Amino acid sequence: MSEQEVQASGCRQRIVAAALEVFRECGYRASVDRVAQRAGVARQTIYNHFVSKPALFSAVLQEGCAEHRARLVAGEGGLAQRLLHFAVGLQANLLTPASINLHRLLTHEAARFPELAAQVYVNGIQATSEQLAGLLTKAMRDGELRDDDPQLAADLFLDIVVSHDRQRLLFCMPLADADQQLQLLRRRINIFLRAYRPDPP
């Protein structure tokens, strides 16, 4: 990669990072001028990288979702430990104040921008569920879980470890402290594993 390409890539990343901050703060109504000011670039520089504001918003979503999935690589150890690693990473991504604000933004704007909403669903929610389903497929094949629909199991697992806590935060209700939250995650995972325990020989 040439020096010019490196500089262009760095500028693009700076714009995307600034846009993510501004969209979180102001919603989709945020101006491109505000993004340019935050990134320290000229307005035209943004349009040199992104043909429109929707294209910039789409890039922010895609790169955010890709980074999110990269953090969910399965850990080492037994199945319970791997699922705990996955769940801790998932909560670290989705239950932060910034992520909750972004969730509010996306649900608010979904009806106005259905194509962007579909991208969020496919690149974020669906891709994460499919990633987890791959982990569960292997566990079923190895006899760690009973043979069942891995995609349904993945969807149930995500509901167990994220949905209730995210609802609490969306309605400004606090979560337990870090130690209690970890213990709660372990209990939820144990319930999931009991539900999918292997069939007796």
HULINJO-V618610 format. One record per residue. N is the residue number from 1. D_FIRST is the distance of its C-alpha to the first C-alpha in Angstrom with 1 decimal. Layout:
N_D_FIRST ; N_D_FIRST
//
This chain:
1_0.0 ; 2_3.8 ; 3_6.7 ; 4_8.1 ; 5_6.0 ; 6_6.5 ; 7_10.0 ; 8_10.6 ; 9_10.0 ; 10_12.2 ; 11_14.7 ; 12_15.0 ; 13_15.8 ; 14_18.2 ; 15_19.9 ; 16_20.3 ; 17_21.8 ; 18_24.1 ; 19_25.2 ; 20_26.1 ; 21_28.3 ; 22_29.9 ; 23_30.6 ; 24_32.2 ; 25_34.3 ; 26_35.4 ; 27_34.8 ; 28_33.4 ; 29_35.5 ; 30_33.2 ; 31_32.1 ; 32_28.6 ; 33_29.8 ; 34_30.4 ; 35_26.9 ; 36_25.5 ; 37_27.8 ; 38_26.9 ; 39_23.1 ; 40_23.8 ; 41_22.4 ; 42_24.3 ; 43_25.6 ; 44_23.9 ; 45_20.4 ; 46_21.3 ; 47_22.3 ; 48_19.1 ; 49_17.4 ; 50_20.6 ; 51_23.2 ; 52_26.1 ; 53_27.4 ; 54_28.0 ; 55_24.4 ; 56_23.4 ; 57_26.1 ; 58_25.0 ; 59_21.5 ; 60_23.1 ; 61_25.3 ; 62_22.9 ; 63_20.5 ; 64_23.7 ; 65_25.2 ; 66_22.2 ; 67_22.2 ; 68_26.0 ; 69_26.0 ; 70_23.6 ; 71_26.3 ; 72_29.0 ; 73_28.1 ; 74_31.5 ; 75_32.8 ; 76_35.0 ; 77_38.8 ; 78_41.3 ; 79_41.0 ; 80_42.5 ; 81_40.0 ; 82_37.0 ; 83_38.4 ; 84_39.0 ; 85_35.4 ; 86_34.3 ; 87_36.9 ; 88_36.2 ; 89_32.5 ; 90_33.6 ; 91_36.0 ; 92_33.6 ; 93_31.3 ; 94_34.1 ; 95_36.9 ; 96_35.3 ; 97_36.6 ; 98_33.3 ; 99_33.2 ; 100_36.8 ; 101_36.3 ; 102_33.4 ; 103_35.7 ; 104_38.4 ; 105_36.1 ; 106_35.0 ; 107_38.6 ; 108_39.8 ; 109_37.4 ; 110_37.4 ; 111_40.4 ; 112_39.0 ; 113_35.5 ; 114_36.2 ; 115_33.0 ; 116_31.0 ; 117_33.6 ; 118_33.1 ; 119_29.3 ; 120_30.2 ; 121_32.8 ; 122_30.7 ; 123_27.5 ; 124_29.5 ; 125_33.1 ; 126_33.1 ; 127_29.9 ; 128_31.2 ; 129_34.5 ; 130_33.1 ; 131_31.1 ; 132_34.4 ; 133_36.3 ; 134_34.2 ; 135_35.2 ; 136_38.8 ; 137_38.8 ; 138_38.1 ; 139_40.7 ; 140_43.3 ; 141_42.5 ; 142_43.0 ; 143_46.3 ; 144_45.2 ; 145_46.1 ; 146_48.5 ; 147_47.3 ; 148_46.7 ; 149_44.4 ; 150_41.1 ; 151_39.8 ; 152_43.1 ; 153_43.0 ; 154_39.5 ; 155_40.7 ; 156_43.8 ; 157_41.9 ; 158_39.6 ; 159_42.8 ; 160_44.4 ; 161_41.7 ; 162_40.3 ; 163_42.5 ; 164_45.5 ; 165_43.7 ; 166_41.5 ; 167_44.7 ; 168_46.2 ; 169_43.3 ; 170_43.3 ; 171_46.9 ; 172_46.4 ; 173_48.1 ; 174_46.8 ; 175_45.8 ; 176_47.3 ; 177_46.0 ; 178_43.1 ; 179_45.6 ; 180_47.7 ; 181_44.7 ; 182_43.5 ; 183_47.0 ; 184_47.2 ; 185_44.0 ; 186_45.5 ; 187_48.7 ; 188_47.0 ; 189_45.0 ; 190_48.3 ; 191_49.9 ; 192_47.1 ; 193_47.4 ; 194_51.2 ; 195_50.9 ; 196_48.7 ; 197_50.4 ; 198_50.7 ; 199_53.9 ; 200_56.5 ; 201_56.8
//
